[in-house]
Amino acid sequence: MEIIGLGAAGIGGLIALIGWIWLIIIGFQNGGALWGILNIFFQPITGIIFCVMHKTGWLQLAMMIVGYIIAVGGVIPMMMGNMNM
């Protein structure tokens, strides 16, 4: 069970990382340097504000959120396995 949890956490983290980097690139392209830098340091709050204001980047924001959910869902079986030990 721990292997499945580790795999899910890894895949979820990778999906979230790809969405984060992609949203940073879109922030630099559409919003300028300020939005790009804010997206680097203050995710996901800045990502939500950026998507609402510029009406772009929703796919990348959804990738980040889904990645976080998958990663947390993978950590839960790993914690349960450690609690049984």
Sequence and secondary structure as in RCSB ss.txt:
>XXXX:A:sequence
MEIIGLGAAGIGGLIALIGWIWLIIIGFQNGGALWGILNIFFQPITGIIFCVMHKTGWLQLAMMIVGYIIAVGGV
IPMMMGNMNM
>XXXX:A:secstr
 HHHHHHHHHHHHHHHHHHHHHHHHHIIIII HHHHHHHHHSTTHHHHHHHHHHS  HHHHHHHHHHHHHHHHHH
HHHHHHHHH 
